[in-house]
């Protein structure tokens, strides 16, 4: 049996996060910590949240190390774009082809063997500000 013992200010902070956090994972983790403080077992918590018990143990370990900073998901997860490092090439192609994205896609496929869809290129342009 492993439980988290929280101080009163930590309980208040977690309750505020549980009620008002924009990120679902932050709300879920803060609620899990509050329930653990109320002596709910790791097995019960894993059933409540539909995750493996190792996930709950990881949340508790992260809380012991980092506190409130361990609740949100850290940036850097997910698939990385294939276009990093090609910003200058893309900017030059956009100038040459009057911002015609189809021609830029053809150039990237022909010269650099990069196959991407139009939407991926649009998102990349929006993110980089090109």
C-alpha positions in Angstrom: 0.0 0.0 0.0 1.5 3.3 -1.1 -0.2 6.6 -0.6 0.7 10.2 -1.1 0.7 12.4 2.0 -0.2 16.0 1.0 0.1 19.2 3.0 -2.9 21.5 3.2 -1.5 24.0 0.7 -0.8 21.2 -1.7 -4.3 19.9 -1.3 -5.8 23.4 -2.1 -3.5 23.8 -5.1 -4.4 20.3 -6.5 -8.1 21.1 -6.0 -7.8 24.3 -7.9 -6.0 22.5 -10.7 -8.5 19.7 -10.7 -11.4 22.2 -11.2 -9.8 24.8 -13.5 -6.9 23.3 -15.5 -7.3 23.5 -19.2 -5.3 20.3 -19.9 -7.2 17.0 -19.2 -4.0 15.2 -18.1 -3.3 17.8 -15.5 -6.9 17.5 -14.1 -6.6 13.7 -14.1 -3.2 13.6 -12.4 -4.2 16.1 -9.7 -7.4 14.2 -9.0 -5.4 11.0 -8.8 -3.1 12.5 -6.2 -6.0 13.8 -4.2 -7.6 10.3 -4.2 -4.3 8.8 -3.2 -4.1 11.1 -0.3 -7.5 9.8 0.7 -6.0 6.3 1.0 -7.2 4.9 -2.3 -4.9 2.0 -3.5 -2.9 2.1 -6.7 -5.0 -0.7 -8.1 -8.2 1.2 -7.5 -6.8 4.3 -9.1 -5.7 2.4 -12.1 -9.2 1.0 -12.5 -10.7 4.5 -12.1 -8.5 6.1 -14.7 -8.2 3.1 -17.1 -4.4 3.1 -17.0 -1.8 0.5 -16.0 -0.7 0.5 -12.3 2.8 1.4 -13.4 1.4 4.6 -14.9 -0.1 5.5 -11.5 3.2 4.6 -9.8 5.1 6.9 -12.3 2.7 9.8 -11.5 3.3 9.3 -7.8 7.1 9.1 -8.3 7.1 12.2 -10.4 5.0 14.0 -7.8 7.6 13.1 -5.1 10.4 14.5 -7.3 8.9 17.5 -9.0 5.7 18.4 -7.2 3.2 20.6 -9.2 5.6 20.7 -12.2 5.1 17.0 -12.8 1.4 17.3 -13.6 1.3 18.7 -17.2 2.5 16.8 -20.2 6.0 18.0 -21.2 6.5 19.5 -24.7 8.4 17.5 -27.3 6.2 14.5 -27.6 4.7 13.3 -30.8 6.0 13.1 -34.4 8.6 15.6 -35.4 8.3 17.4 -38.7 10.5 16.3 -41.6 10.9 19.9 -42.7 13.2 21.1 -39.9 16.3 22.6 -41.5 14.6 23.3 -44.9 13.1 26.7 -43.9 15.3 28.7 -46.3 14.6 26.3 -49.2 10.9 26.5 -48.6 11.0 30.3 -48.2 12.9 30.6 -51.5 10.5 28.3 -53.3 7.5 30.2 -52.0 9.0 33.4 -53.5 9.7 31.8 -56.8 6.3 30.2 -57.2 4.2 33.1 -55.9 3.2 31.1 -52.8 1.8 28.2 -54.9 2.1 25.3 -52.5 1.7 22.6 -55.1 4.9 23.6 -56.8 6.7 23.7 -53.5 5.5 20.2 -52.7 6.7 19.0 -56.1 10.1 20.6 -55.6 10.6 19.1 -52.2 9.7 15.6 -53.5 11.9 15.9 -56.6 15.0 17.5 -55.0 15.0 16.2 -51.4 12.8 13.1 -51.7 10.4 14.5 -49.0 6.8 13.4 -49.5 4.3 15.4 -47.4 0.8 16.5 -47.9 -0.4 20.0 -48.5 -1.9 20.4 -45.0 1.4 19.4 -43.4 3.2 22.1 -45.4 0.5 24.6 -44.5 0.8 23.8 -40.8 4.6 24.1 -41.0 4.3 27.5 -42.7 1.9 28.6 -40.0 4.1 27.4 -37.1 7.3 28.9 -38.5 5.7 32.2 -39.6 6.8 31.9 -43.3 
